[in-house]
Amino acid sequence: MLAFFRLIAALEGISYLVLFYNMLYNKRANPELYQQLLYPIGMAHGILFVLYVVLAIYLKVEYKWFLKKLGLILLASLLPFGTFYSDYKWLKN
């Protein structure tokens, strides 16, 4: 289950960065493309984010993580590149 969580974390991080790219670059350079991509990218990121949070809570119980570790992993999901850092720092085997 930890391997699946790491995959979801990577996908969530990538979708977050793609969403930022769409908001920061496409919005000015190509507003029509921005509008077309906003919903699918946002929806994918939202689903991955919710799955990330649910799996993190499940793994807290499964692996008996401290509440601090869970809090840091959840906080990392709010920061760009945070999921990659949490994978490197706390989720390695």
DSSP file (Angstrom, degrees, kcal/mol; ACC not computed):
  #  RESIDUE AA STRUCTURE BP1 BP2  ACC     N-H-->O    O-->H-N    N-H-->O    O-->H-N    TCO  KAPPA ALPHA  PHI   PSI    X-CA   Y-CA   Z-CA
    1    1 A M     >        0   0    0      0, 0.0     4,-2.2     0, 0.0     5,-0.1   0.000 360.0 360.0 360.0 -31.4    0.0    0.0    0.0
    2    2 A L  H  >  +     0   0    0      1,-0.2     4,-2.4     2,-0.2     5,-0.2   0.883 360.0  52.9 -64.5 -37.9    2.9    2.3    0.6
    3    3 A A  H  > S+     0   0    0      2,-0.2     4,-1.9     1,-0.2    -1,-0.2   0.897 109.1  49.4 -64.0 -39.7    4.1    1.9   -3.0
    4    4 A F  H  > S+     0   0    0      2,-0.2     4,-2.5     1,-0.2    -2,-0.2   0.902 110.3  50.8 -65.0 -41.0    0.6    2.9   -4.2
    5    5 A F  H  X S+     0   0    0     -4,-2.2     4,-2.6     1,-0.2    -2,-0.2   0.897 108.3  51.9 -63.2 -40.5    0.6    5.9   -1.9
    6    6 A R  H  X S+     0   0    0     -4,-2.4     4,-2.1     2,-0.2    -1,-0.2   0.883 110.0  49.7 -64.1 -37.4    4.0    7.0   -3.3
    7    7 A L  H  X S+     0   0    0     -4,-1.9     4,-2.6     2,-0.2    -2,-0.2   0.934 111.9  47.1 -64.7 -46.4    2.7    6.7   -6.8
    8    8 A I  H  X S+     0   0    0     -4,-2.5     4,-2.7     1,-0.2    -2,-0.2   0.891 110.6  53.4 -62.3 -39.3   -0.4    8.8   -5.9
    9    9 A A  H  X S+     0   0    0     -4,-2.6     4,-2.3     2,-0.2    -1,-0.2   0.915 110.1  47.0 -62.2 -43.1    1.9   11.3   -4.2
   10   10 A A  H  X S+     0   0    0     -4,-2.1     4,-2.4     2,-0.2    -2,-0.2   0.927 114.1  46.8 -65.1 -44.3    4.0   11.7   -7.4
   11   11 A L  H  X S+     0   0    0     -4,-2.6     4,-2.6     1,-0.2    -2,-0.2   0.886 112.0  51.0 -65.2 -38.4    1.0   12.0   -9.6
   12   12 A E  H  X S+     0   0    0     -4,-2.7     4,-2.0     2,-0.2    -1,-0.2   0.907 110.9  48.8 -64.9 -41.6   -0.6   14.6   -7.2
   13   13 A G  H  X S+     0   0    0     -4,-2.3     4,-2.0     2,-0.2    68,-0.2   0.905 112.4  47.8 -64.4 -41.9    2.7   16.6   -7.2
   14   14 A I  H  X S+     0   0    0     -4,-2.4     4,-2.5     1,-0.2     5,-0.2   0.922 111.3  50.1 -65.3 -44.1    2.9   16.5  -11.0
   15   15 A S  H  X S+     0   0    0     -4,-2.6     4,-2.2     1,-0.2    -1,-0.2   0.861 109.1  53.3 -64.6 -33.7   -0.8   17.5  -11.4
   16   16 A Y  H  X S+     0   0    0     -4,-2.0     4,-2.2     2,-0.2    -1,-0.2   0.922 110.8  45.8 -64.6 -44.7   -0.2   20.4   -9.0
   17   17 A L  H  X S+     0   0    0     -4,-2.0     4,-2.5     2,-0.2    -2,-0.2   0.885 112.3  50.5 -67.1 -38.6    2.8   21.7  -11.0
   18   18 A V  H  X S+     0   0    0     -4,-2.5     4,-2.6     2,-0.2    -1,-0.2   0.892 109.5  52.0 -65.8 -38.8    0.8   21.3  -14.3
   19   19 A L  H  X S+     0   0    0     -4,-2.2     4,-2.2    -5,-0.2    -2,-0.2   0.918 110.6  47.7 -62.9 -43.3   -2.0   23.3  -12.7
   20   20 A F  H  X S+     0   0    0     -4,-2.2     4,-3.1     2,-0.2     5,-0.3   0.916 110.8  51.6 -62.5 -42.9    0.4   26.0  -11.7
   21   21 A Y  H  X>S+     0   0    0     -4,-2.5     4,-2.8     1,-0.2     5,-1.2   0.928 110.4  48.8 -59.3 -45.1    1.9   26.1  -15.2
   22   22 A N  I  <>S+     0   0    0     -4,-2.6     5,-1.1     1,-0.2    -1,-0.2   0.905 115.7  43.9 -62.5 -40.5   -1.6   26.4  -16.8
   23   23 A M  I  <5S+     0   0    0     -4,-2.2    -2,-0.2    -5,-0.2    -1,-0.2   0.893 121.9  36.4 -72.5 -39.1   -2.5   29.2  -14.4
   24   24 A L  I  <5S+     0   0    0     -4,-3.1    -2,-0.2    -5,-0.2    -3,-0.2   0.837 132.1  19.2 -87.6 -33.1    0.8   31.1  -14.7
   25   25 A Y  I >X5S+     0   0    0     -4,-2.8     4,-2.6    -5,-0.3     3,-0.7   0.877 123.9  44.3-103.2 -55.3    1.8   30.7  -18.3
   26   26 A N  I 3><S+     0   0    0     -5,-1.2     4,-2.3     1,-0.2     8,-0.5   0.816 103.4  66.2 -65.5 -30.2   -1.2   29.6  -20.4
   27   27 A K  H 34<S+     0   0    0     -5,-1.1    -1,-0.2    -6,-0.3    -3,-0.1   0.883 116.1  27.3 -60.0 -37.7   -3.5   32.2  -18.8
   28   28 A R  H <4 S+     0   0    0     -3,-0.7    -2,-0.2    -4,-0.2    -1,-0.2   0.869 126.9  43.4 -89.1 -42.1   -1.5   35.0  -20.3
   29   29 A A  H  < S+     0   0    0     -4,-2.6    -3,-0.2     1,-0.2    -2,-0.2   0.884 134.4   6.1 -75.4 -38.9   -0.1   33.3  -23.4
   30   30 A N     X  -     0   0    0     -4,-2.3     4,-2.3    -5,-0.3     3,-0.3  -0.653  61.7-179.5-148.3  83.4   -3.2   31.5  -24.6
   31   31 A P  H  > S+     0   0    0      0, 0.0     4,-2.2     0, 0.0     5,-0.1   0.810  84.3  55.4 -59.2 -32.5   -6.4   32.2  -22.7
   32   32 A E  H  > S+     0   0    0      2,-0.2     4,-2.0     1,-0.2     5,-0.1   0.927 109.6  45.7 -67.2 -43.7   -8.5   29.8  -24.8
   33   33 A L  H  > S+     0   0    0     -3,-0.3     4,-2.2     1,-0.2     5,-0.2   0.895 110.0  56.2 -63.8 -39.8   -6.1   26.9  -24.1
   34   34 A Y  H  X S+     0   0    0     -4,-2.3     4,-1.7    -8,-0.5    -2,-0.2   0.934 108.5  46.6 -55.9 -48.7   -6.2   27.9  -20.4
   35   35 A Q  H  X S+     0   0    0     -4,-2.2     4,-0.7     1,-0.2    -1,-0.2   0.880 112.5  50.1 -63.6 -38.9  -10.0   27.7  -20.3
   36   36 A Q  H  < S+     0   0    0     -4,-2.0    -1,-0.2     1,-0.2    -2,-0.2   0.852 117.3  39.3 -68.5 -34.3  -10.0   24.3  -22.1
   37   37 A L  H  X S+     0   0    0     -4,-2.2     4,-2.2    -5,-0.1     5,-0.4   0.673  96.4  80.5 -89.8 -18.5   -7.4   22.8  -19.7
   38   38 A L  H  X S+     0   0    0     -4,-1.7     4,-2.4    -5,-0.2     5,-0.2   0.920  94.3  43.1 -59.6 -49.5   -8.6   24.3  -16.4
   39   39 A Y  H  X S+     0   0    0     -4,-0.7     4,-2.8     2,-0.2     5,-0.2   0.955 116.7  43.3 -66.5 -51.5  -11.4   21.9  -15.7
   40   40 A P  H  > S+     0   0    0      0, 0.0     4,-2.3     0, 0.0     5,-0.2   0.915 119.0  43.7 -64.5 -39.7   -9.7   18.6  -16.6
   41   41 A I  H  X S+     0   0    0     -4,-2.2     4,-2.6     2,-0.2     5,-0.2   0.932 116.2  47.9 -68.5 -43.5   -6.5   19.4  -14.9
   42   42 A G  H  X S+     0   0    0     -4,-2.4     4,-2.4    -5,-0.4    -1,-0.2   0.893 112.6  48.5 -62.9 -40.7   -8.3   20.8  -11.9
   43   43 A M  H  X S+     0   0    0     -4,-2.8     4,-2.4    -5,-0.2     5,-0.2   0.925 112.3  48.1 -66.4 -44.7  -10.5   17.8  -11.6
   44   44 A A  H  X S+     0   0    0     -4,-2.3     4,-2.4    -5,-0.2    -2,-0.2   0.924 113.6  47.7 -61.9 -43.9   -7.6   15.4  -11.9
   45   45 A H  H  X S+     0   0    0     -4,-2.6     4,-2.6     1,-0.2    -1,-0.2   0.908 110.9  51.5 -64.4 -41.2   -5.7   17.3   -9.3
   46   46 A G  H  X S+     0   0    0     -4,-2.4     4,-2.3     2,-0.2    -2,-0.2   0.919 111.3  46.5 -62.2 -44.4   -8.7   17.4   -6.9
   47   47 A I  H  X S+     0   0    0     -4,-2.4     4,-2.4     1,-0.2    -1,-0.2   0.924 114.3  47.7 -64.1 -44.3   -9.3   13.7   -7.2
   48   48 A L  H  X S+     0   0    0     -4,-2.4     4,-2.4    -5,-0.2    -2,-0.2   0.875 110.9  52.1 -65.1 -37.0   -5.6   12.9   -6.6
   49   49 A F  H  X S+     0   0    0     -4,-2.6     4,-2.3     2,-0.2    -2,-0.2   0.936 110.9  46.2 -65.1 -46.5   -5.4   15.3   -3.7
   50   50 A V  H  X S+     0   0    0     -4,-2.3     4,-2.5     1,-0.2     5,-0.2   0.919 113.6  49.3 -62.6 -43.1   -8.4   13.7   -1.9
   51   51 A L  H  X S+     0   0    0     -4,-2.4     4,-2.6     1,-0.2     5,-0.2   0.889 109.5  53.2 -62.4 -39.3   -7.0   10.3   -2.6
   52   52 A Y  H  X S+     0   0    0     -4,-2.4     4,-2.2     2,-0.2    -2,-0.2   0.927 111.1  45.4 -59.8 -47.3   -3.6   11.4   -1.2
   53   53 A V  H  X S+     0   0    0     -4,-2.3     4,-2.2     2,-0.2    -2,-0.2   0.926 114.1  48.1 -65.3 -45.6   -5.2   12.7    2.0
   54   54 A V  H  X S+     0   0    0     -4,-2.5     4,-2.3     1,-0.2    -2,-0.2   0.923 114.0  46.6 -62.4 -44.7   -7.4    9.5    2.5
   55   55 A L  H  X S+     0   0    0     -4,-2.6     4,-2.8     2,-0.2    -1,-0.2   0.871 109.4  54.6 -67.0 -35.9   -4.4    7.2    1.9
   56   56 A A  H  X S+     0   0    0     -4,-2.2     4,-1.8    -5,-0.2    -1,-0.2   0.916 110.3  46.3 -63.2 -42.2   -2.2    9.2    4.2
   57   57 A I  H  X S+     0   0    0     -4,-2.2     4,-1.5     2,-0.2    -2,-0.2   0.907 112.9  50.2 -66.7 -41.1   -4.7    8.9    7.0
   58   58 A Y  H  X S+     0   0    0     -4,-2.3     4,-2.6     1,-0.2    -2,-0.2   0.925 111.3  48.3 -61.3 -44.3   -5.1    5.1    6.3
   59   59 A L  H  X S+     0   0    0     -4,-2.8     4,-2.9     1,-0.2     6,-0.3   0.804 103.5  61.7 -69.5 -28.1   -1.3    4.7    6.3
   60   60 A K  H  X>S+     0   0    0     -4,-1.8     5,-1.5    -5,-0.2     4,-0.5   0.926 112.0  38.1 -60.1 -43.5   -1.1    6.6    9.6
   61   61 A V  H  <5S+     0   0    0     -4,-1.5     3,-0.3     3,-0.2    -2,-0.2   0.919 118.3  49.3 -71.7 -44.7   -3.2    3.9   11.2
   62   62 A E  H  <5S+     0   0    0     -4,-2.6    -2,-0.2     1,-0.2    -3,-0.2   0.911 123.4  29.3 -63.8 -45.2   -1.7    1.0    9.3
   63   63 A Y  H  <5S-     0   0    0     -4,-2.9    -1,-0.2    -5,-0.1    -2,-0.2   0.352 105.1-122.3 -99.4   4.7    2.0    1.9   10.0
   64   64 A K  T  <5 -     0   0    0     -4,-0.5    -3,-0.2    -3,-0.3    -4,-0.1   0.918  43.3-177.0  54.1  48.8    1.3    3.6   13.4
   65   65 A W      < -     0   0    0     -5,-1.5    -1,-0.1    -6,-0.3     2,-0.1  -0.395  29.8-105.9 -70.3 152.4    2.8    6.9   12.3
   66   66 A F     >  -     0   0    0      1,-0.1     4,-1.8    -2,-0.1     3,-0.2  -0.440  28.6-114.5 -70.9 155.6    3.0    9.7   14.8
   67   67 A L  H  > S+     0   0    0      1,-0.2     4,-2.6     2,-0.2     5,-0.2   0.833 116.2  59.6 -61.6 -32.8    0.5   12.5   14.4
   68   68 A K  H  > S+     0   0    0      2,-0.2     4,-2.4     1,-0.2    -1,-0.2   0.908 104.0  49.5 -62.9 -42.3    3.4   14.9   13.6
   69   69 A K  H  > S+     0   0    0     -3,-0.2     4,-2.4     2,-0.2    -2,-0.2   0.924 111.8  48.3 -63.9 -44.0    4.5   12.7   10.7
   70   70 A L  H  X S+     0   0    0     -4,-1.8     4,-2.6     1,-0.2     5,-0.2   0.927 111.1  51.3 -60.5 -44.4    1.0   12.7    9.3
   71   71 A G  H  X S+     0   0    0     -4,-2.6     4,-2.6     1,-0.2    -2,-0.2   0.900 110.9  47.5 -60.4 -42.1    0.8   16.4    9.7
   72   72 A L  H  X S+     0   0    0     -4,-2.4     4,-2.2     2,-0.2    -1,-0.2   0.891 111.8  49.9 -67.7 -38.7    4.0   17.0    7.9
   73   73 A I  H  X S+     0   0    0     -4,-2.4     4,-0.9     2,-0.2    -2,-0.2   0.897 114.0  45.4 -66.5 -39.5    3.0   14.7    5.0
   74   74 A L  H  < S+     0   0    0     -4,-2.6     3,-0.4    -5,-0.2     4,-0.4   0.889 112.1  51.4 -70.7 -38.2   -0.3   16.5    4.7
   75   75 A L  H >< S+     0   0    0     -4,-2.6     3,-1.6     1,-0.2     4,-0.4   0.884 104.1  58.5 -63.4 -38.0    1.3   19.9    4.9
   76   76 A A  H >< S+     0   0    0     -4,-2.2     3,-1.1     1,-0.3     7,-0.3   0.795  94.9  64.8 -62.8 -27.4    3.7   18.9    2.1
   77   77 A S  T 3< S+     0   0    0     -4,-0.9    -1,-0.3    -3,-0.4    -2,-0.2   0.693  97.8  56.0 -70.2 -15.6    0.8   18.2   -0.2
   78   78 A L  T <  S+     0   0    0     -3,-1.6    -1,-0.2    -4,-0.4    -2,-0.2   0.581  97.8  74.5 -89.9 -10.6   -0.1   22.0    0.0
   79   79 A L  S X  S-     0   0    0     -3,-1.1     3,-2.2    -4,-0.4     4,-0.5  -0.813  91.2-105.6-105.7 140.8    3.4   23.1   -1.2
   80   80 A P  T 3  S+     0   0    0      0, 0.0    -2,-0.1     0, 0.0   -67,-0.1  -0.439 110.9   8.4 -60.1 137.0    4.7   22.9   -4.8
   81   81 A F  T 3> S+     0   0    0    -68,-0.2     4,-1.7    -2,-0.1     5,-0.1   0.453  98.7 119.3  67.4   3.7    7.3   20.1   -4.9
   82   82 A G  H <>  +     0   0    0     -3,-2.2     4,-2.7    -6,-0.3    -5,-0.2   0.875  68.0  52.9 -66.8 -38.4    6.2   19.1   -1.3
   83   83 A T  H  > S+     0   0    0     -4,-0.5     4,-1.9    -7,-0.3    -1,-0.2   0.855 108.4  51.5 -67.2 -32.5    5.0   15.6   -2.2
   84   84 A F  H  > S+     0   0    0      2,-0.2     4,-2.0     1,-0.2    -1,-0.2   0.895 111.2  47.8 -69.4 -38.6    8.4   14.9   -3.8
   85   85 A Y  H  X S+     0   0    0     -4,-1.7     4,-3.1     2,-0.2     5,-0.3   0.918 111.0  50.2 -66.6 -43.8   10.2   16.1   -0.7
   86   86 A S  H  X>S+     0   0    0     -4,-2.7     4,-2.5     1,-0.2     5,-1.1   0.869 109.7  51.7 -65.4 -34.7    7.9   14.0    1.6
   87   87 A D  H  X5S+     0   0    0     -4,-1.9     4,-0.6    -5,-0.2     5,-0.2   0.922 115.0  42.3 -63.8 -43.5    8.5   11.0   -0.5
   88   88 A Y  H  <5S+     0   0    0     -4,-2.0    -2,-0.2     3,-0.1     4,-0.2   0.898 123.7  36.3 -68.5 -41.2   12.3   11.5   -0.3
   89   89 A K  H  <5S+     0   0    0     -4,-3.1    -3,-0.2    -5,-0.1    -2,-0.2   0.906 134.0   9.9 -83.4 -44.0   12.3   12.4    3.4
   90   90 A W  H  <5S+     0   0    0     -4,-2.5    -3,-0.2    -5,-0.3    -2,-0.1   0.596 119.1  55.3-119.0 -13.8    9.6   10.2    5.1
   91   91 A L     << +     0   0    0     -5,-1.1    -3,-0.1    -4,-0.6    -4,-0.1   0.413  69.7 119.3-109.8   3.6    8.4    7.5    2.7
   92   92 A K              0   0    0     -5,-0.2    -4,-0.0    -4,-0.2    -3,-0.0  -0.341 360.0 360.0 -65.0 150.7   11.5    5.8    1.6
   93   93 A N              0   0    0    -91,-0.0    -1,-0.1    -2,-0.0    -2,-0.0   0.488 360.0 360.0 -73.4 360.0   11.7    2.1    2.4
